[in-house]
Amino acid sequence: MSIADNIKNLKLEIEPLKVQLVAVSKTKPVGDVQEAYNAGQRIFGENQVQELVEKYEKLPKDIQWHLIGHLQTNKVKYIAPFISLIEAVDSLKLLQEINKQALKNNRVIDCLLQVYIADEDTKFGLDYAELIELLRSEEYLAMKNIRITGLMGIATNTDIEKQINDEFHELKVLFDGIKLSFFRKEEYFKELSMGMSSDYTIAIQQGSTMVRLGSTIFGQRVIKHWKNN
Ligand SMILES: *Cc1c(COP(=O)(O)O)cnc(C)c1O
């Protein structure tokens, strides 16, 4: 199956469920992204700033780029002018830098807070207490150039479906609680980014609004960057 076929089939599968597709194009060439674009895909995810900027420069400007990996504060400036969503914000310090760079670019940048749900110690993200502390902090409340539009999480890399299911369920319950406590009147707080190629059907059953799919669309990657950085 071609990339275009994969995009079309996935759209048929998930769009009726009101779930957005983020095509994760990391490590894949610009030509692959263009093929997905030609098949109608507009949202793409990358996890490396340099690769993201290079692709942004070469590809159509109506693409909505998501940064899905860990972001270092000193690199925010490179993506601040054009990024559509920063999916993996995991500290107040990073959020402050995003706010600062967004102000410089005279815009508001949408962000998801990454929550740590996996039973592994290699993944980034806030735990429950850190999440609450961030949302209650004066520093956060003073920020005018960022908008938290939801939460993001990565489940444990395991074959045990029940575990994955429980982790996504936990994130959905947390999402609903955070919505009620902090964003009740804010309609923009509505995204729950969870689910990758191996677990997206479980994630959708548990209430995902945004799945991040790489290998299902573009084929296997040689190196799984996200495990190393
Ligand atoms: C690489 C990556 C994905 C996509 O992974 P696949 O298994 O290829 O679908 C999704 N989310 C994040 C954060 C990633 O780094």
The ligand as an ORCA input file, in Angstrom:
! r2SCAN-3c Opt
* xyz 0 1
  C       7.506      8.587     16.746
  C       6.374      9.037     17.556
  C       5.057      8.657     17.219
  C       4.717      7.758     16.054
  O       5.150      6.464     16.286
  P       4.648      5.226     15.367
  O       4.791      4.070     16.246
  O       5.539      5.198     14.182
  O       3.245      5.516     14.999
  C       4.038      9.150     18.009
  N       4.270      9.962     19.066
  C       5.505     10.338     19.412
  C       5.692     11.217     20.586
  C       6.594      9.890     18.670
  O       7.831     10.256     19.029
*
